[in-house]
């Protein structure tokens, strides 16, 4: 660990912008090559409830840029932006802040949801990289902070930051909440945590690690009134649920349970089910990557139990528990590689490991390869995360 010191707001800004543009270029080249070779990009997964709404007009100048990205959750968010929660009961699985922002920008500039999301998430992704650099610099030196952002940017599921998904908006709020908690700014910590709770249902769980981080600066007995404001985070969550129930005939719990068949399971079930899948289909990359992420996360939690700050450790444990113990049909691991993007402390841990240059080269080359393969699968309508 390094001693806390002032960090300039300029630090990390060019790294964040450069990585964002580089990833955008990679996704454009890959997506463009498929878009020009197929009259209609093949859609083969059953989860594409609104697949007919994907933009397919090649006369549209934005077609080759946004069409390969507009898949899966993006379609649900677009449905919310257009019709709120009125037409599709299963949209209650998704919280409203992201589609409201993207849909509002689309109306303001008279463009489509996909184009609006393209610009918004490009900007938000650069902010995520920038904030992650600053979060790492609060505990580590410049080299570790730099490596943290690089490892994060080339993680196999990192392309989801640039898809029309709510992840980058959520991560901006989560990172800001963590940064201000470590800076002992109670008010802004709670404000950004509340905004996170309006973006994704599981974000409400941030109240637990935030409470632990704040305890380092605000003794509970002397600041009991301040801690009362942490109840605003679950309150915002409940208000969103109430709003959804007014707008729709179904709740988020119905959508997740009946629509996606997600239910709580015993700790051994997802791991054993995933090992069984890996043995049956040993080269099924999305599933294999999910399994590797789970095993490494467990290793991280064991390895850092007494070494890391409790707030960070609890942060990873809480969100890992949510994604691991609530599984798709109680079987295989569901979207773990995408959800692992929120494990910010784990990426800092990775960046601080002392490994040989050969290991680094192997890691980055395989990670970039997997990211491109994941995006190809995603473009062709295969569910990868």
C-alpha positions as CSV (number, residue, x, y, z in Angstrom):
1,X,0.0,0.0,0.0
2,X,1.1,3.6,-0.5
3,X,0.5,6.6,1.6
4,X,-2.5,8.7,0.7
5,X,-1.6,11.8,-1.3
6,X,-3.2,14.3,-3.6
7,X,-3.8,12.9,-7.1
8,X,-4.3,15.4,-10.0
9,X,-7.6,15.1,-11.8
10,X,-5.6,15.0,-15.0
11,X,-4.0,11.7,-14.1
12,X,-5.4,8.8,-16.1
13,X,-7.5,10.9,-18.5
14,X,-5.5,10.2,-21.7
15,X,-5.3,6.5,-20.7
16,X,-9.0,6.3,-20.3
17,X,-9.8,8.1,-23.6
18,X,-7.2,6.1,-25.5
19,X,-8.4,2.7,-24.3
20,X,-12.1,3.6,-25.0
21,X,-11.3,4.7,-28.6
22,X,-9.1,1.6,-29.1
23,X,-11.9,-0.7,-28.0
24,X,-14.4,1.1,-30.1
25,X,-12.1,0.7,-33.1
26,X,-11.8,-3.1,-32.4
27,X,-15.5,-3.6,-32.1
28,X,-16.2,-1.5,-35.2
29,X,-13.8,-3.5,-37.4
30,X,-15.1,-6.8,-36.2
31,X,-18.8,-5.8,-36.4
32,X,-18.3,-4.0,-39.8
33,X,-16.7,-7.1,-41.4
34,X,-19.8,-9.2,-40.5
35,X,-22.3,-6.5,-41.3
36,X,-21.1,-6.0,-44.9
37,X,-21.0,-9.8,-45.6
38,X,-24.5,-10.7,-44.4
39,X,-27.8,-9.4,-45.7
40,X,-29.0,-10.0,-42.2
41,X,-26.8,-10.9,-39.2
42,X,-28.0,-14.3,-38.1
43,X,-29.8,-14.5,-34.8
44,X,-29.9,-18.0,-33.4
45,X,-30.6,-17.6,-29.6
46,X,-34.0,-18.0,-28.1
47,X,-33.4,-15.2,-25.6
48,X,-33.9,-12.6,-28.4
49,X,-37.5,-11.7,-27.6
50,X,-37.3,-8.5,-29.6
51,X,-34.9,-9.7,-32.3
52,X,-37.2,-8.4,-35.1
53,X,-36.6,-4.8,-33.8
54,X,-32.8,-4.8,-34.4
55,X,-32.0,-2.1,-37.0
56,X,-31.5,-3.8,-40.3
57,X,-31.7,-0.9,-42.8
58,X,-28.4,-0.8,-44.5
59,X,-29.3,2.6,-46.0
60,X,-29.0,4.0,-42.5
61,X,-25.4,5.4,-42.2
62,X,-25.3,4.2,-38.6
63,X,-26.2,0.6,-39.5
64,X,-22.7,-0.8,-39.7
65,X,-21.7,0.9,-36.4
66,X,-24.7,0.2,-34.1
67,X,-26.3,-2.9,-35.5
68,X,-23.7,-5.5,-34.4
69,X,-23.9,-4.1,-30.9
70,X,-27.7,-4.0,-30.5
71,X,-28.5,-7.4,-28.8
72,X,-30.1,-9.0,-25.8
73,X,-30.5,-6.6,-22.8
74,X,-30.2,-3.6,-25.2
75,X,-33.5,-4.6,-26.7
76,X,-35.2,-4.6,-23.3
77,X,-33.8,-1.2,-22.4
78,X,-35.0,0.1,-25.7
79,X,-38.5,-1.2,-25.0
80,X,-38.5,0.6,-21.7
81,X,-37.3,3.8,-23.3
82,X,-40.1,3.6,-25.9
83,X,-43.0,2.2,-23.8
84,X,-41.9,2.3,-20.2
85,X,-43.1,-0.9,-18.5
86,X,-46.5,-1.1,-20.1
87,X,-46.2,-3.5,-23.0
88,X,-43.8,-6.2,-21.8
89,X,-44.1,-7.5,-18.2
90,X,-40.6,-9.0,-18.2
91,X,-39.1,-5.5,-18.6
92,X,-39.4,-5.1,-14.9
93,X,-36.2,-7.1,-14.6
94,X,-34.4,-4.0,-15.8
95,X,-34.3,-0.7,-13.8
96,X,-35.3,2.6,-15.5
97,X,-32.5,5.1,-15.1
98,X,-30.3,4.0,-18.1
99,X,-33.2,3.7,-20.6
100,X,-34.6,7.1,-19.4
101,X,-31.3,8.8,-20.0
102,X,-30.6,7.2,-23.4
103,X,-34.2,7.6,-24.5
104,X,-34.2,11.2,-23.4
105,X,-31.1,12.0,-25.3
106,X,-32.5,10.2,-28.4
107,X,-35.6,12.4,-28.3
108,X,-33.6,15.6,-27.6
109,X,-31.3,15.0,-30.6
110,X,-33.9,13.3,-32.8
111,X,-32.0,10.1,-33.2
112,X,-32.5,6.4,-32.4
113,X,-32.0,4.7,-29.1
114,X,-29.1,2.7,-30.5
115,X,-27.2,5.8,-31.8
116,X,-27.9,7.7,-28.5
117,X,-26.6,4.7,-26.5
118,X,-23.5,4.6,-28.7
119,X,-22.4,8.1,-27.7
120,X,-23.5,7.9,-24.1
121,X,-21.8,4.6,-23.4
122,X,-18.6,5.7,-25.2
123,X,-18.4,8.7,-22.9
124,X,-19.4,6.6,-19.8
125,X,-16.8,3.9,-20.6
126,X,-14.0,6.5,-20.6
127,X,-15.3,7.8,-17.3
128,X,-15.3,4.2,-15.9
129,X,-11.6,3.8,-16.9
130,X,-10.7,7.2,-15.5
131,X,-12.5,6.6,-12.1
132,X,-11.0,3.1,-11.8
133,X,-7.5,4.6,-12.3
134,X,-8.2,7.1,-9.5
135,X,-9.7,4.4,-7.2
136,X,-6.6,2.3,-7.6
137,X,-4.3,5.3,-7.0
138,X,-5.9,5.8,-3.6
139,X,-4.2,2.6,-2.5
140,X,-1.4,1.9,-5.0
141,X,1.2,3.6,-7.1
142,X,0.9,4.8,-10.6
143,X,2.2,1.6,-12.1
144,X,-0.4,-0.6,-10.4
145,X,-3.2,1.9,-11.3
146,X,-2.1,1.9,-14.9
147,X,-2.0,-2.0,-15.0
148,X,-5.4,-2.2,-13.3
149,X,-7.1,-0.2,-16.0
150,X,-5.3,-2.1,-18.8
151,X,-6.2,-5.5,-17.4
152,X,-9.8,-4.3,-16.9
153,X,-10.1,-2.9,-20.4
154,X,-9.0,-6.1,-22.1
155,X,-11.0,-8.4,-19.9
156,X,-13.0,-10.8,-22.2
157,X,-16.4,-9.3,-21.3
158,X,-15.2,-5.6,-21.3
159,X,-16.9,-5.0,-24.7
160,X,-20.2,-5.0,-22.8
161,X,-19.2,-1.5,-21.6
162,X,-19.6,-0.3,-25.2
163,X,-22.8,-2.2,-25.9
164,X,-26.2,-0.5,-25.2
165,X,-26.2,-1.9,-21.7
166,X,-26.6,-0.2,-18.3
167,X,-23.2,-1.5,-17.0
168,X,-21.1,1.6,-17.7
169,X,-23.7,4.0,-16.1
170,X,-23.9,1.7,-13.0
171,X,-20.1,1.4,-12.7
172,X,-19.7,5.2,-12.9
173,X,-22.1,5.5,-9.9
174,X,-20.5,2.6,-8.0
175,X,-16.9,3.9,-8.5
176,X,-17.9,7.4,-7.5
177,X,-19.6,6.0,-4.4
178,X,-16.5,4.0,-3.4
179,X,-14.1,7.0,-4.1
180,X,-16.2,9.4,-2.0
181,X,-16.6,6.8,0.8
182,X,-12.8,6.5,1.0
183,X,-12.6,10.3,0.9
184,X,-15.0,10.5,3.9
185,X,-17.6,12.4,1.9
186,X,-20.8,10.9,3.4
187,X,-23.3,12.9,1.3
188,X,-21.9,12.2,-2.1
189,X,-21.3,8.6,-1.2
190,X,-25.0,8.1,-0.5
191,X,-26.1,10.1,-3.5
192,X,-24.2,8.0,-6.0
193,X,-25.1,4.8,-4.3
194,X,-28.8,5.8,-4.6
195,X,-28.3,6.5,-8.3
196,X,-26.7,3.1,-8.7
197,X,-29.8,1.5,-7.0
198,X,-31.9,3.1,-9.7
199,X,-29.8,1.6,-12.5
200,X,-29.6,-2.1,-11.6
201,X,-31.6,-4.1,-9.1
202,X,-28.5,-5.8,-7.5
203,X,-26.8,-2.4,-6.9
204,X,-28.8,-1.9,-3.7
205,X,-26.4,-4.4,-2.1
206,X,-23.6,-1.7,-2.1
207,X,-25.1,-0.4,1.1
208,X,-23.2,-3.2,3.0
209,X,-19.6,-2.5,1.9
210,X,-20.2,1.3,1.9
211,X,-21.2,1.0,5.5
212,X,-17.9,-0.7,6.4
213,X,-15.8,1.7,4.4
214,X,-17.5,4.7,6.1
215,X,-16.9,3.3,9.5
216,X,-13.2,3.9,9.0
217,X,-13.9,7.6,9.0
218,X,-17.2,8.1,10.9
219,X,-17.5,6.3,14.3
220,X,-21.0,4.8,14.5
221,X,-21.9,6.2,17.9
222,X,-20.9,9.8,17.1
223,X,-22.5,9.8,13.6
224,X,-25.6,7.7,14.0
225,X,-27.7,10.4,12.3
226,X,-25.5,10.3,9.2
227,X,-25.7,6.6,9.0
228,X,-29.5,6.9,9.0
229,X,-29.2,8.3,5.5
230,X,-27.8,5.0,4.3
231,X,-31.4,3.8,4.5
232,X,-32.1,6.0,1.4
233,X,-30.3,3.4,-0.8
234,X,-32.8,0.5,-0.1
235,X,-35.6,3.1,0.0
236,X,-34.8,4.2,-3.6
237,X,-34.7,0.5,-4.6
238,X,-38.2,0.0,-3.1
239,X,-39.5,3.2,-4.8
240,X,-38.4,1.9,-8.2
241,X,-40.1,-1.4,-7.5
242,X,-43.2,0.5,-6.6
243,X,-43.0,2.6,-9.8
244,X,-42.7,-0.6,-11.8
245,X,-45.7,-2.2,-10.2
246,X,-47.8,0.8,-11.0
247,X,-46.6,0.7,-14.6
248,X,-46.7,-3.0,-15.1
249,X,-48.7,-6.1,-14.1
250,X,-45.6,-8.0,-13.0
251,X,-42.8,-7.3,-10.5
252,X,-39.1,-7.7,-10.9
253,X,-39.3,-10.9,-8.9
254,X,-41.8,-12.4,-11.3
255,X,-39.6,-11.3,-14.3
256,X,-36.5,-12.8,-12.9
257,X,-38.1,-15.9,-11.5
258,X,-40.6,-16.8,-14.2
259,X,-39.1,-15.0,-17.2
260,X,-35.4,-15.9,-16.7
261,X,-35.9,-18.9,-14.3
262,X,-33.4,-17.5,-11.9
263,X,-33.7,-18.9,-8.4
264,X,-31.5,-19.2,-5.3
265,X,-29.4,-22.3,-5.1
266,X,-27.1,-24.1,-2.6
267,X,-23.4,-23.1,-2.8
268,X,-22.2,-26.3,-4.4
269,X,-24.9,-26.5,-7.1
270,X,-23.6,-23.9,-9.6
271,X,-20.0,-25.0,-9.3
272,X,-20.8,-28.7,-9.7
273,X,-23.1,-28.0,-12.6
274,X,-20.5,-25.9,-14.3
275,X,-17.8,-28.6,-13.9
276,X,-20.2,-31.1,-15.4
277,X,-20.7,-28.8,-18.4
278,X,-17.0,-28.3,-18.7
279,X,-16.3,-32.0,-18.7
280,X,-19.1,-32.6,-21.3
281,X,-18.0,-29.7,-23.6
282,X,-14.4,-28.9,-22.6
283,X,-14.0,-26.1,-25.2
284,X,-17.2,-24.2,-24.7
285,X,-15.4,-20.9,-24.1
286,X,-18.2,-18.8,-22.5
287,X,-18.9,-21.5,-19.9
288,X,-15.2,-22.3,-19.3
289,X,-14.4,-18.6,-18.7
290,X,-17.3,-18.4,-16.3
291,X,-15.9,-21.3,-14.4
292,X,-12.4,-19.8,-14.3
293,X,-13.7,-16.5,-13.0
294,X,-15.6,-18.2,-10.2
295,X,-12.5,-20.2,-9.2
296,X,-10.3,-17.2,-9.3
297,X,-12.8,-15.1,-7.3
298,X,-12.9,-17.7,-4.6
299,X,-9.1,-17.7,-4.6
300,X,-9.1,-13.9,-4.3
301,X,-11.5,-14.0,-1.4
302,X,-9.4,-16.6,0.5
303,X,-6.1,-15.0,-0.3
304,X,-7.1,-11.4,0.7
305,X,-9.3,-12.3,3.7
306,X,-6.9,-10.8,6.2
307,X,-4.8,-8.6,3.9
308,X,-7.2,-6.3,2.1
309,X,-9.5,-3.6,3.5
310,X,-12.7,-5.1,4.8
311,X,-14.8,-2.8,2.7
312,X,-13.2,-4.0,-0.6
313,X,-13.3,-7.6,0.5
314,X,-17.0,-7.4,1.4
315,X,-17.7,-5.5,-1.8
316,X,-16.5,-8.5,-3.9
317,X,-18.0,-11.1,-1.6
318,X,-21.5,-9.5,-1.7
319,X,-21.7,-9.1,-5.4
320,X,-20.1,-12.4,-6.1
321,X,-22.6,-14.0,-3.8
322,X,-25.5,-12.4,-5.7
323,X,-24.3,-13.6,-9.1
324,X,-23.2,-17.0,-7.9
325,X,-26.0,-18.1,-5.7
326,X,-28.9,-16.9,-7.9
327,X,-28.5,-18.9,-11.1
328,X,-30.2,-19.5,-14.4
329,X,-32.5,-22.5,-13.9
330,X,-30.4,-23.3,-10.8
331,X,-27.8,-24.8,-13.1
332,X,-25.0,-23.3,-15.1
333,X,-23.4,-20.0,-14.2
334,X,-25.2,-17.1,-15.7
335,X,-23.5,-14.0,-17.1
336,X,-20.6,-14.3,-14.5
337,X,-18.0,-12.9,-16.9
338,X,-20.1,-9.8,-17.5
339,X,-21.0,-9.4,-13.9
340,X,-17.4,-9.8,-12.9
341,X,-16.7,-6.4,-14.4
342,X,-18.0,-4.9,-11.1
343,X,-15.2,-6.7,-9.1
344,X,-13.0,-3.6,-9.1
345,X,-10.8,-4.6,-6.1
346,X,-10.0,-8.0,-7.8
347,X,-8.6,-6.2,-10.8
348,X,-6.4,-4.1,-8.5
349,X,-5.3,-7.3,-6.9
350,X,-4.4,-8.8,-10.3
351,X,-2.5,-5.7,-11.2
352,X,-0.4,-5.9,-8.0
353,X,0.7,-9.5,-8.6
354,X,4.3,-10.0,-9.4
355,X,4.5,-12.2,-12.5
356,X,7.0,-12.7,-15.3
357,X,6.7,-10.9,-18.7
358,X,5.9,-14.2,-20.4
359,X,2.9,-14.7,-18.1
360,X,1.8,-11.1,-18.8
361,X,2.0,-11.6,-22.6
362,X,0.1,-14.9,-22.4
363,X,-2.6,-13.3,-20.2
364,X,-3.1,-10.2,-22.4
365,X,-3.0,-12.1,-25.7
366,X,-5.5,-14.7,-24.6
367,X,-7.7,-12.1,-23.0
368,X,-7.8,-10.0,-26.1
369,X,-8.5,-13.1,-28.2
370,X,-11.3,-14.2,-25.9
371,X,-12.8,-10.7,-26.0
372,X,-12.9,-10.7,-29.8
373,X,-14.4,-14.2,-29.9
374,X,-17.0,-13.3,-27.3
375,X,-18.0,-10.2,-29.4
376,X,-18.2,-12.4,-32.5
377,X,-20.5,-14.8,-30.7
378,X,-22.5,-11.9,-29.4
379,X,-22.8,-10.3,-32.8
380,X,-24.2,-13.5,-34.2
381,X,-26.8,-13.8,-31.5
382,X,-25.2,-16.4,-29.2
383,X,-25.6,-15.7,-25.5
384,X,-22.1,-15.3,-24.0
385,X,-22.7,-13.2,-20.9
